[in-house]
Structures are given as C-alpha cells and as structure tokens.
Amino acid sequence: MASEQHNLSSFDVAGVPSGKGKRFAVIVSEWNSDVTGALCEGCCETLKKHGVDDNDIIVVSVPGSYELIFASAVMMQKADAVIAIGCVIRGDTPHFDYICQGVTNGLAELNAKGETPVIFGLLTCDTQLQAEERAGGRLGNKGSECAVAALKMANIEK
C-alpha cells in the first residue's frame, strides 16, 4: 500500500523567526534552471515574507551543482546563512552519483567546520517530473522550505 504524499512545504508560520536585519546568500545552480529558478523564487519570497529586506538577499549564480560548494564557502563570510540550491536529475551514466555525493559531502563539511549555516537545497531526482513536483508543483517548493530552515538556523545564538 503506497502512502499518500502531502505538500511538504506547509509549515507553522508562527514558528518561523523573523529575518529582519539578517543577510542571506542564495547560491543557485544554472543547470536545470527551470527547476532551480523556481526554487530560488520560492526561497526569496519566503525570506521576504519573514522580514528580510531585498538588499539583504544576495543571489549568486553558479554553472552547476558542484560549484555550489565553493560559492557557499565564499559567501559564508558575507551572510548569516547560506542556501545552496541545485537540481541533479539521474541520467544514463554514474555522473549523477558522483555529483550528488560530492555536493552532499562538500556542503556537510562546510556546515561542520564553519560558523555560518549552509542549507542543503539540492534536489536529487530520478526524473524531470519529480524535480518539477518539488519546485512549486504538487509537493510544494523546496526552496521555500530551505528559506525556513535558513531563518531558523540564522537565529541560533552563537
């Protein structure tokens, strides 16, 4: 029996802290831009909805998902939280596995060693449809969920 899928982007708005006065870097992969653009839009809209000024959202484009690591490391010095957004869709070669593992490990290492939280917004999908469902489709917008995570993490006292 398959479990019913729900829109995972619904969250308790009252439980999301204000981002007023905080800076956020949104690093976005250009690869699969139809998906990553929608994720970025959902992310930025959610940040603004929770008090973040337009001038405190820095959007940086990178060529692909692997480049999210370097750009995130650079932007950690300039923001209260970094949101790394990318989308890798499985193809016919093991490239998918190498990129997904490399980005996962790289962003995890930045989180473990850095003082600025890096939010993992990499979609790892088997199909284009799965990606679209997570970028504003029936499963919500994971970019919005990443923004909520960033707001919460940026408000953790250091």
Secondary structure as the mmCIF struct_conf table of DSSP 4:
data_model
#
loop_
_struct_conf.conf_type_id
_struct_conf.id
_struct_conf.beg_label_comp_id
_struct_conf.beg_label_asym_id
_struct_conf.beg_label_seq_id
_struct_conf.end_label_comp_id
_struct_conf.end_label_asym_id
_struct_conf.end_label_seq_id
HELX_LH_PP_P HELX_LH_PP_P1 ALA A 2 GLN A 5
TURN_TY1_P TURN_TY1_P1 LEU A 8 SER A 9
HELX_RH_3T_P HELX_RH_3T_P1 VAL A 13 GLY A 15
BEND BEND1 VAL A 16 VAL A 16
HELX_LH_PP_P HELX_LH_PP_P2 PRO A 17 SER A 18
TURN_TY1_P TURN_TY1_P2 LYS A 20 GLY A 21
STRN STRN1 PHE A 24 SER A 29
BEND BEND2 GLU A 30 GLU A 30
TURN_TY1_P TURN_TY1_P3 TRP A 31 ASN A 32
HELX_RH_AL_P HELX_RH_AL_P1 SER A 33 LYS A 49
TURN_TY1_P TURN_TY1_P4 HIS A 50 GLY A 51
HELX_RH_3T_P HELX_RH_3T_P2 ASP A 54 ASP A 56
STRN STRN2 ILE A 57 VAL A 62
BEND BEND3 PRO A 63 SER A 65
TURN_TY1_P TURN_TY1_P5 TYR A 66 GLU A 67
HELX_RH_AL_P HELX_RH_AL_P2 LEU A 68 MET A 75
TURN_TY1_P TURN_TY1_P6 MET A 76 LYS A 78
BEND BEND4 ASP A 80 ASP A 80
STRN STRN3 ALA A 81 ILE A 89
BEND BEND5 ASP A 92 THR A 93
TURN_TY1_P TURN_TY1_P7 PRO A 94 PRO A 94
HELX_RH_AL_P HELX_RH_AL_P3 HIS A 95 LYS A 113
BEND BEND6 GLU A 115 THR A 116
STRN STRN4 VAL A 118 CYS A 125
BEND BEND7 ASP A 126 THR A 127
HELX_RH_AL_P HELX_RH_AL_P4 GLN A 128 GLU A 133
TURN_TY1_P TURN_TY1_P8 ARG A 134 ARG A 134
STRN STRN5 ALA A 135 GLY A 137
TURN_TY1_P TURN_TY1_P9 ARG A 138 LEU A 139
STRN STRN6 GLY A 140 ASN A 141
HELX_RH_AL_P HELX_RH_AL_P5 LYS A 142 ALA A 154
TURN_TY1_P TURN_TY1_P10 ASN A 155 ASN A 155
BEND BEND8 ILE A 156 ILE A 156
#
